Amino acid sequence: MSIYHLYGSSYTYIAQDEEDDDYHVDRQQQGHTHIHTREVLARRTGRQIFNRWIDSSLYYGRYQYRNRTLVVGLGVQWLPPYPGSVDPAKTLQLCFGTRCLIIQLSHTPYVPRILRRFLGDEKITFAGIWNHMDEKKLLMSEHQLYVTNLVNLSNIGTSGNDPVVGRSNWNARNLRHDQVQYACVHAHVLAEIGKKLEVWNYKC
């Protein structure tokens, strides 16, 4: 299972055995990711993170969820294109508040039903950019993921993301610190823009 959970005051890589849900901290790979003076924690852990992240997001966003105003930032990364290439999504980034989930789709053997239900929940609005590509890439992935309520913010854009990092190797088993930072900032900014624009009022 290859998942990064971002939350808290710092980020720590946690390496997990392929056949075991237990994990250990790699003390050699630690760092901080700052978003407008806020910091997040990144860690790779077992399948329980899916439930924990979704449950906590729905709990802290319960009032927005009831009013259908819950906005989640959504980003997708894939390998840099070359002539004639058609590449599926390699990572899926989701962010609510300062809680971000980075799923390495090419290294994750399965995605649970709770994630599919979350992506398909009509009460949740997912804010993305260039969604026609994101949707296509997610459907092309081996997990064939579909997002029901996805709003396109491509006419606004984001700031602070390095295009060189965006074109880096997102199929790597262990993402670099700058890749984790890029993915987190991207999804977080989309979520914040989506809230400011009240994108739940948009038709998808």
Buried (B, 14 or more C-beta within 10 A) or exposed (E): BBBBBBBBEEBBBBEBEEEEEEBEEEEEBEEEBEBEEEBBBBBBBBBEBBEBBBEBBBEBBEEBBEEBBBBBBBBBBBBEEEEEEEBBBBBBBBBBBBBBBBBBBBBBEEBEEEBBEBBEBEBBBBBBBEBEBBBEBBBBBEBEBEBEBBBBBEEBEBEEBEEEBBEBEBBBEBBEBBBBBBBBBBBBBBBBBBBEBEBBEBEE
